[in-house]
Amino acid sequence: MNLKKGLVLAFVVLLLLGALAGCGGQEAAQEPEKAEEAKGEEEAKEPESKWPEKTIEFVVPWKAGGGSDTMARSITKAIKEGNISPVPVVVVNKPGGNGQIGEAYVINKKGDPYTWMTLSSGQISIPLAGLGDIKATDFTALAQMAGDTLFLVVPADSKFNTLEDVVKAAKANPEGLKIGGSGSGTEDHIVTYLFEKAAGIKFNYIAFSGGSEVMSNLMGGHVDLAWANPNECLSQVEGGLVEVLGVTTEERLDSTPDIPTFRELGYDVVFWQVRGVHGPPGMPKEAVEGSIEILRKVSESDTWKEKYLEAKMLTPRFIPGDDYTKVIKDNEDMFREALGSMGLLKE
Amino acid sequence: MGILQDIVYHLGLGFSVALTPTNILFAAIGVTLGTIIGALPGIGSVTGVAVLLPLTFGMDPTTAIIMLAGIYYGVMYGGTISSVLINTPGDAATVISAIEGYPLAKAGRAGPTFALVALGSFVGGTFGVLMLSIAAPFLAKTALRLGPPEYFSLMILAMAALAGLAGSSPIKGIIMGGLGIVLSTVGVDIGHGVLRFTYGNVYMMNGIDFLPVAIGMFGMGEVLVQMQRLVTFELLKTKITFRSLLPTIQDWIRVRWAIVRGTLIGFVIGVLPGAGATIASFLSYATESKLSKHREEFGKGAIEGIVGPESANNAASAGAMVPMMTLGVPGSGTTAVLLGAFMMFGLQPGPLLFQNHPEFAWGVIASMYVGNMMLVVLNTIFIPTFVSILKVPQTILMPGILVLTIVGAYSLNNNMAEVWIMIIFGILGYFFKRYKWPMAPLILGLVLGPLAEVNFVRSLSMSQGDFGIFVARPISLALLAGGLVSIFYPLIKQILLRGREKLA
C-alpha cells in the first residue's frame, strides 16, 4: 500500500514536471494575457492615459533560436539592462507557415498599441513568391534596427580569385557554374539574379535549406560559388577554408575593409537585408512615436552594439518611421521586379 | 608520437577546466535538465537548449556551453524513458526506441532495458567524444565530401534497409511507407518554393512534422487501445525485486555487438552535416533487424533493437559536435542553436577555435566525458523510480499519458495545429494497431522522404538533369549498391543456405 502511494506520488510529480516544462515554453505567451486584464482595470480608472502603461508583446513569427528570435531577445536584453522602457517587453514565438501564422496574429491586433513584431527581408519576399497573403507593407513600420549583407564566397582552393574570373568563366559556360544559396525565391536567389543581370551572365542556382547547408556544400566542392551572410562564413574565412570575392554593399564594410564591393568592380549589385521592428496596422501615433524612442535608445546602447551587432557581424543601421516605411516599400518593389523577371512572381 | 602527446596535453588542459567545482556542477545541472527535457514528450533538445539559452547570459562562456552541451546529450538518454514506459517518444531521436522498448516494458523487462540502454548510450557517447578529441578536423573534412547525390543515395539505402521492418505483411509495410512519403510532400517544396497540398491553410505550409505524428500514433494510439482492453502490465503482478531490474548474462551477450554497431553507425552519421541522430537511430535499427539472431522478435520486444539505436543516437550527438566545432557548420537543429550560443559569447566556432581558445574547446570536450559518466550513473540509480511508474493503476496512468501527449504536441510550436495532427494520428494509430498495420514505415517515410526528395532535386539540378550523377560518384554508387544488397539480402541468404545444404 505504501509502495503504491509512493508510486502514485512519483507519477504525479512527473506530470507536474511535464506541465511545468510545457509552461516554460509558454511563460512568455501568458504574461500578455495577465497584462490585458491589468489594462482593463486601469482603463476603467483612468481613461486618458499616457503610452506606455502595459506590457509590450514582441511577436517573433519564427522559431526560438533563429535570426529573428536572436534579434528580439537582444532588444529585450538591451531594454532590461539599460532600463530603457518603463514597461516590460516580452518575446513570444509564433512560428509556422513561413512566418504567416505570427503575422496573421499581429494583423488581427489592428490598432493595438502594445504589439511589436520582428521583420526580416524574407517576410517581404515570401508573399511575393506566392507563399502567403500578408505583405510586409501591411504593418506599421517602426524602425530598421540593423542591416545584413551578402558575401559571394568560394572554397579556398577555387580557381576563381576575383569576380572577374567568375564572370569570364560564366560567360564561357552559361548555366555551367553552380551557385548555392538558401531557398528558392529568397534573397539569395534574388541577388543571384541581380548579379546575372549586372554582368550579363547566367548561373545554375542550387537551393539549399539553410546557410549552414550552403557552407558545407561549398566547402565540399559540390557548388562552385555561394552566398553567405558575414556571420555565416566569417570563421571559415578566418580559418582559410573559404574566400570572399565581393560584398553587396555600396561601400566596403568597416569590419572587412579588404573585401571589395560588387559596385567598385563594375557590377551594380547592391543588396541589403533588412532587420526591423513593426507594429500592427493602424498603430496609434503616440504608440508609434514612443516605440521608436525606445528602439532608438536600444540602438544606441552598448549591449546592443557589442552583444548583437558586433557578435552577429551586422551593420548598424537605425532607420525610424517614415524613412523605414520607404525602405520596406523600395525593397518590395525591387523584389517584385526581380521575381517577375525570374518568373517566380506569384502575388 | 607528437600527435599523441598533443592530445594528452590538450585533454589534460581540458580536464583542468572541466573538473573545477563550478564546471562539474553545471555539467551535472545540464545533464539532469537534459534527461528531464528528453523524458517529456514534445520538448526536444532544440527547444530545450533554445529556451534555456538566455539563462546562461552573464555566465562564464565555458561554463555556459558545458551546461548547454550537457542538455543536448542528456536529452538522448532521457528520451528513452518515455519511449519505453509510455510508448510516447520524448525526442525525435528516440522515436524508434518505442517500437521495441514498449513491448519490453509490457513484458516486465523495463529494468534490464534501461540498464543496457544506459550502458550502450555511455559507450556510444564516450566513443563519440573520444573520436572528437583525436580526429575531429580530419573527420569533418571527409564528411564534406558527401554532397546531395550521396545524401540521396544514403536515404535510399536507409529506406531499403528498413523495408524489411514491415513484419508479417510486406505489402502493408510498403503501403504505410508510401503513405508516409505522400504525407511528407505537404508544405513548401524547398527546391522550387512551391506550395503543395496545403489547401490554403497556413498551418499546413511547414508540412507535417513527424514528431506529433509519432506522439499521436504511438502514445495516444496506445492509450486508446488500452482504454478498450484495459490490459494490465505484467509488471503489475510481479514484484519489483532488485534482481528483476538487472539484465541477465544472456542479455549482455545478446546486445554487445548491437552496441558496437550502433556506436559506429551513430558516430559516422552524426558527423555528416546533412543527417543526424534520428537518421542514425533508424539505420542502427535497420542493421540490427537484419543481423540479429532473433529476427522473429523484432516488433515484439527485441532488446538489441533498442540498445543499438540508443547507442547510435548518443554517438551521433557527439559526432554532430565535430563539424560544428571544427568547421563552424552545424549538422543538426540543436548544434545550430549551440553555434548561436558560441557566437553570443564572442567565440567563433570553426578552424580557429582550437587555436584561439584551447581552454574553452578542450574544456567542453573534457566535460562531455564527465557528463556521460554522470548520465550513466544518473540513469542507472533511477531505474527503480522509472520502472515504478508502470505500477501506477491504468485508470490514472492512461489519462496522464493523454495529458502528456497533448502538452507535448502543443509545446513543439506553441500551436494548436500540432495538437490536432497528434489527435488525428492518435485515432488513426488506434485503427492501425487494431488491424495490424505497421506504423514504423509511415514514420520512416515521413522522415526520410523529404530528405530523399530534396537531395534528388538538388542532385539533378547540379547535373542539369543527368541521372548519371548518382552512379558516377563512387560514394553514392557504393551507398546505392548497399541498398540493393539490403533489399535482396533475404534472397541471397536463402540461395547461400540452399547451396550449402546441397553440398552437405
Interface residues (C-beta under 8 A of the other chain):
Chain A: L3 K4 G6 L7 V8 A10 F11 L14 L15 L17 G18 A19 A21 G22 G24 G25 Q26 A29 K63 A64 G65 D69 T70 R73 K77 V92 N93 K94 P95 G96 G97 N98 Q100 I101 A104 A129 G130 L131 G132 E175 K178 G183 S184 G185 T186 N204 I206 A207 F208 S209 G210 S212 E213 M215 S216 N217 M219 G220 G221 H222 V223 N231 L234 S235 Q236 E238 G239 G240 L241 K307 A311 K312 L344
Chain B: I36 I37 A39 L40 P41 G42 I43 V46 T47 V49 A50 V51 L53 P54 F57 L144 R145 L146 G147 P148 V188 I190 G191 H192 G193 L195 V202 Y203 M204 M205 N206 P273 G274 P323 L327 G328 V329 P330 G331 G333 A336 V337 L339 G340 M343 M344 G346 Q348 P349 G350 P351 L352 L353 T385 S388 I389 K391 V392 P393 I396 L397 G400 V403 L404 V407 G408 Y410 S411 N413 N414 N415 A417 V454 R458 S461 M462 Q464
